[in-house]
Amino acid sequence: MSSFPPFPAADREAALAALEDFLPRAGRDYAEQRNHDQGPSHRTNVSLLSPWIRVRQLPEWEVVAAVRREHGATTVGKFIDEVCWRTYWKGWLQLRPTVWRDYRQRVARLQAEAGRDGEVQAAVAGKTGIDCFDAWARELVETGYLHNHARMWVASIWIHTLKLPWELGADWFLRHLLDGDPASNTLSWRWVAGLHTAGKTYLATRPNVRRYTQDRFEVTADFAKTPVDLEHSPPPPVQPLQELPAVSAGGRTGILLTDEDVSAAAWLTAEDAPAAVAGFFLAEAYEEWGTADHVVRFRKEAMWSALGKSADNGLFESVDRLADWLKATQIEVLLMAEPPVGIWTDILPRVTRVCRESGVQLSLRRHGWDTLLWPHATHGFFRFKKVIPQVLARLDEWEG
Ligand SMILES: Cc1cc2nc3c(=O)[nH]c(=O)nc-3n(C[C@H](O)[C@H](O)[C@H](O)COP(=O)(O)OP(=O)(O)OC[C@H]3O[C@@H](n4cnc5c(N)ncnc54)[C@H](O)[C@@H]3O)c2cc1C
């Protein structure tokens, strides 16, 4: 029997209960203790909210408003910064979508070459002989979660000590983390590898692991003392965010939810209530990636919960079913939260085509949180951070 805690439930009720439970600890406790990885059964020093934030079962603005209500504005700055790191990475990738495309192409090439297969298999099975790494490899697969510090150490050992390609490590994380997120994950791995900030890599050290894991591991293995020198080109120039044109004519409106933002029905307001709401979850795309079952289950359950667990609100897994629904509901305008760069980069063109063939106008919308913050992810986080007060000033409006 597994000694790990069970996977959390994805529904809104479970998300709200987890937020409620964390709120008292979101202030000074979080700021002082969050860096410690005390093991899977001792996680009260961090929020564990990321799986729900990832799919916006708990949208960022709701979480930030809740911690400010509980503690006032001053003591929750650290926690709010961390939530905004997520937005920073998303904005950064949205402004440079070719970084995602190039990374996915490299994963496909490396998988086809299979040159380091044995070593990669040993690493992901937790059989490297490095005690802490092996324990985290098992924890990742069995719980879908790793503490932030453990993610940094694992990525560092993978890249600099085991000298494995960072892209395959990032892919492994993305397929198993419940919060697996194209932007936060890919860009964090790039940062550890030294590809994000010129001259900066992240090297795990034994004293640091021992200290922040409360000596849970012996850590007898040697970690790399110098980083691998990866071929590095400057990031591509920033591309402006896609303009999202207004709907050219009114009409019977529907909403299509995705697992990128299950909260969207609440903020995608039409002039009249939508005639129908449905969800689209292309399970085959996740399967093609070899995504772990627990991740697929979590995403689907989150969508079911957002759709009111009602059979009237369909959750479609193929474009044919979506086309049938568009026809049956006679929708003329389909509203959708713009899916960020990531798995939906390949799915969106299929949905666009179905809409075009069905004579339906697809209208993508971006939430104010993203509209305000994403354009500022042009440089580092510290410049980006200066805009945070602007979103804090609008929380009341978004909370409705
Ligand atoms: C190599 C690596 C890979 C990562 N992959 C992912 C990923 O796929 N998805 C993901 O959501 N996060 C990723 N992170 C960031 C971070 O580790 C997780 O967001 C965090 O550990 C989630 O746990 P928590 O909810 O308990 O976080 P808390 O510490 O409680 O933080 C609260 C929230 O802030 C956000 N957050 C916190 N730290 C970060 C960060 N460094 N970057 C971005 N957002 C952050 C998350 O939404 C999190 O839920 C990665 C970090 C590293 C180093």
Ligand as a Chemical Component Dictionary entry (heavy atoms), coordinates in Angstrom:
data_LIG
# 
_chem_comp.id                   LIG 
_chem_comp.type                 NON-POLYMER 
_chem_comp.pdbx_formal_charge   0 
_chem_comp.three_letter_code    LIG 
# 
loop_
_chem_comp_atom.comp_id 
_chem_comp_atom.atom_id 
_chem_comp_atom.alt_atom_id 
_chem_comp_atom.type_symbol 
_chem_comp_atom.charge 
_chem_comp_atom.model_Cartn_x 
_chem_comp_atom.model_Cartn_y 
_chem_comp_atom.model_Cartn_z 
_chem_comp_atom.pdbx_ordinal 
LIG C1  C1  C 0 11.293 22.850 -12.106 1  
LIG C2  C2  C 0 9.982  23.458 -11.668 2  
LIG C3  C3  C 0 8.809  23.084 -12.302 3  
LIG C4  C4  C 0 7.603  23.671 -11.917 4  
LIG N1  N1  N 0 6.453  23.294 -12.573 5  
LIG C5  C5  C 0 5.280  23.874 -12.245 6  
LIG C6  C6  C 0 4.080  23.517 -12.922 7  
LIG O1  O1  O 0 4.072  22.710 -13.859 8  
LIG N2  N2  N 0 2.918  24.119 -12.524 9  
LIG C7  C7  C 0 2.885  25.031 -11.507 10 
LIG O2  O2  O 0 1.796  25.530 -11.163 11 
LIG N3  N3  N 0 4.020  25.396 -10.870 12 
LIG C8  C8  C 0 5.203  24.845 -11.200 13 
LIG N4  N4  N 0 6.340  25.209 -10.519 14 
LIG C9  C9  C 0 6.255  26.295 -9.530  15 
LIG C10 C10 C 0 6.013  25.845 -8.056  16 
LIG O3  O3  O 0 6.907  24.849 -7.710  17 
LIG C11 C11 C 0 4.580  25.375 -7.804  18 
LIG O4  O4  O 0 3.652  26.302 -8.299  19 
LIG C12 C12 C 0 4.328  25.200 -6.308  20 
LIG O5  O5  O 0 5.273  24.344 -5.746  21 
LIG C13 C13 C 0 2.930  24.659 -6.089  22 
LIG O6  O6  O 0 2.717  24.294 -4.757  23 
LIG P1  P1  P 0 1.796  25.134 -3.764  24 
LIG O7  O7  O 0 0.464  25.364 -4.373  25 
LIG O8  O8  O 0 1.835  24.450 -2.458  26 
LIG O9  O9  O 0 2.592  26.508 -3.760  27 
LIG P2  P2  P 0 2.564  27.740 -2.770  28 
LIG O10 O10 O 0 3.949  27.961 -2.291  29 
LIG O11 O11 O 0 1.514  27.597 -1.760  30 
LIG O12 O12 O 0 2.241  28.944 -3.748  31 
LIG C14 C14 C 0 0.920  29.421 -4.012  32 
LIG C15 C15 C 0 0.664  29.449 -5.496  33 
LIG O13 O13 O 0 1.551  30.341 -6.149  34 
LIG C16 C16 C 0 1.946  29.811 -7.414  35 
LIG N5  N5  N 0 3.409  29.590 -7.364  36 
LIG C17 C17 C 0 4.168  29.399 -6.266  37 
LIG N6  N6  N 0 5.479  29.331 -6.602  38 
LIG C18 C18 C 0 5.529  29.454 -7.937  39 
LIG C19 C19 C 0 6.586  29.464 -8.896  40 
LIG N7  N7  N 0 7.865  29.346 -8.524  41 
LIG N8  N8  N 0 6.275  29.598 -10.199 42 
LIG C20 C20 C 0 4.989  29.727 -10.596 43 
LIG N9  N9  N 0 3.947  29.749 -9.737  44 
LIG C21 C21 C 0 4.215  29.614 -8.436  45 
LIG C22 C22 C 0 1.199  28.508 -7.607  46 
LIG O14 O14 O 0 0.024  28.764 -8.338  47 
LIG C23 C23 C 0 0.887  28.105 -6.178  48 
LIG O15 O15 O 0 -0.264 27.323 -6.066  49 
LIG C24 C24 C 0 7.578  24.643 -10.894 50 
LIG C25 C25 C 0 8.767  25.005 -10.260 51 
LIG C26 C26 C 0 9.953  24.419 -10.638 52 
LIG C27 C27 C 0 11.224 24.821 -9.933  53 
# 
loop_
_chem_comp_bond.comp_id 
_chem_comp_bond.atom_id_1 
_chem_comp_bond.atom_id_2 
_chem_comp_bond.value_order 
_chem_comp_bond.pdbx_ordinal 
LIG C1  C2  SING 1  
LIG C2  C3  SING 2  
LIG C2  C26 DOUB 3  
LIG C3  C4  DOUB 4  
LIG C4  N1  SING 5  
LIG C4  C24 SING 6  
LIG N1  C5  DOUB 7  
LIG C5  C6  SING 8  
LIG C5  C8  SING 9  
LIG C6  O1  DOUB 10 
LIG C6  N2  SING 11 
LIG N2  C7  SING 12 
LIG C7  O2  DOUB 13 
LIG C7  N3  SING 14 
LIG N3  C8  DOUB 15 
LIG C8  N4  SING 16 
LIG N4  C9  SING 17 
LIG N4  C24 SING 18 
LIG C9  C10 SING 19 
LIG C10 O3  SING 20 
LIG C10 C11 SING 21 
LIG C11 O4  SING 22 
LIG C11 C12 SING 23 
LIG C12 O5  SING 24 
LIG C12 C13 SING 25 
LIG C13 O6  SING 26 
LIG O6  P1  SING 27 
LIG P1  O7  DOUB 28 
LIG P1  O8  SING 29 
LIG P1  O9  SING 30 
LIG O9  P2  SING 31 
LIG P2  O10 DOUB 32 
LIG P2  O11 SING 33 
LIG P2  O12 SING 34 
LIG O12 C14 SING 35 
LIG C14 C15 SING 36 
LIG C15 O13 SING 37 
LIG C15 C23 SING 38 
LIG O13 C16 SING 39 
LIG C16 N5  SING 40 
LIG C16 C22 SING 41 
LIG N5  C17 SING 42 
LIG N5  C21 SING 43 
LIG C17 N6  DOUB 44 
LIG N6  C18 SING 45 
LIG C18 C19 SING 46 
LIG C18 C21 DOUB 47 
LIG C19 N7  SING 48 
LIG C19 N8  DOUB 49 
LIG N8  C20 SING 50 
LIG C20 N9  DOUB 51 
LIG N9  C21 SING 52 
LIG C22 O14 SING 53 
LIG C22 C23 SING 54 
LIG C23 O15 SING 55 
LIG C24 C25 DOUB 56 
LIG C25 C26 SING 57 
LIG C26 C27 SING 58 
# 
